[in-house]
C-alpha cells in the first residue's frame, strides 16, 4: 500500500474536526512507518497520543499493518487500547495475540471490560483465556450475565464500608482502595451480611465528627437487581443524577456497581439499535463486512418487495378506472408518499417514547388518540393544499375533492398505524422497533391507493 493509498483509506473516517484531523495525521504517519517496517518508530508515534485516540488509530489500520503494530506493543499498552475500544474491536485485537498474552491483557483491564471482550470471543478462546488468567474469578462471575442486563454491565471495582464503623476507619479503607481503583467519590454502605443499606459521599465522611457512625451519615441507595435491563438502569441514572448505580443480587446483597459513563454508552447503543431495527439493519456497522450487511438487510428488502406487490394489487383492482382517466396515476404517489412520511414520523416518536420509558400502559391510549388527532389536522391542511394543486393542474373541482378526501383519510391512517403498530408489538412482548417502518409504509401505501382510486371510481362518470 502506497502512502497515497493509506491517506485515502484513513481519510474516509475523518469527521473534519480539529481533533479528528490531528488523529488522522498521526494515523497516516503511523501507517507509513509500519509500511516501511519501522515498528519501533510507529509505536513511539502511537504512544504520544491519548488512549482513546490510540484505539481509534489501531481500529482504522488494515489487517497486516495492525498486526505489525500490535506485535510491537507490550501487554500494558494493549490493555489501554482494549479499555477504550468497543468489545467487538477489542476481540479482533485478541486474535492477534497468543493465549498467554490475551490472559495478561485481560488481567490488566477492569473486570467488566474483560467480561465484555470475552463475550465477543469464541467459546473455546474465551475458556482458554479464563484458564490462564490470574484474576479470572471476578471476571467469570460477570460472564454469568447477558451483556444487556445490569449484571453484565457492572464492575466489581467499588468501595464499600460497614454501617457500624466510624468515619475515620472508613476513610482509612478508602485510602487503601483508592490507590488501586482510582478516584472515589461515592462509598456504598453494607451490613455484616454484605447487604446494601445505603451510600455516603466521601466529602461527608471527611467532615464528620469522630463520635458519629457511618450509619448516621448515609442516605438511601438507589439499586437495581442484576437481571434488570440496561435501558432501565440508564433511566435511573438520568432520573436521580447518579454517578454510580449499585447492583444487588439475592436479598439485596451488593454484587457490583455500574458507572454513569458506562450507561451513557448504553443510551447511545440502544438509540442506534432502535434506529437500525426500524430500518431492518440490526447490528450493522459502517466498517462491517458486506456479507453481514447482506444477511441483515436482504430478508427485510425481500419482505418489503412482497408488501409492494400487495400495494400494486390494490392498484390493479382499479385498472379500468385508471384506463378511463390516466391522470389519476399522476396523483397516486402523492397521496401514498405523504402518508408514509407522516406514519414514519409518528412511529419514530412512539418508539423513542417506549425506549425511554415515557409511554406506559396508562398513557398509551392518550398517545394513540393524540396522534390520530394530529393525523386528522395535518390531513385537513394537506387535503386543502393538494386539492388546490389538483384543481389548478387538471381544472376539475370533483378531482380536487377526491384528492383531498383521500389525503385526509390516509393521514388519519398514518397517525393510527404509526402509533398503533409499536404499541401492539409491545403488548405482544415483541420489540416495537423491529422493522415497524415496513408495516407502516405498506399500510399507508395500500390505504392511500385504495381511498384515492375508490373515491375516483365512485364519481368516474363526472371526472371523464
Secondary structure by P-SEA (a helix, b strand, c coil): ccaaaaaaaaaccccccaaaaaaaaaaaaaaaaaaacaaaaaaaaaaaccaaaaaaaaaaccaaaaaaaaaaccaaaaaaaaaaccaaaaaaaaaaccaaaaaaaaaaccaaaaaaaaaaccaaaaaaaaaacccaaaaaaaacccccccccccccbbbbbbccccaaaaaaaaaaaaaccccccbbbbbcccccccccccaaaaaaccccccccccccbbbbbcccccaaaaaaaaaaacccbbbbbcccccccccccaaaaaaaaaaaaaaaaaaaaccccccccccaaaaaaacaaaaaaaaaaaaaaaaaaaaaaaaaaaccccccaaaaaaaaaaaaaaaaaaaaaaaaaaccccccaaaaaaaaaaaaaaaaaaaaaaaaaaaaaaacccaaaaaaaaaaaaaaaaaaaaaaaaaaaaaaaacccccccaaaaaaaaaaaaaaaaaaaaaaacccccc
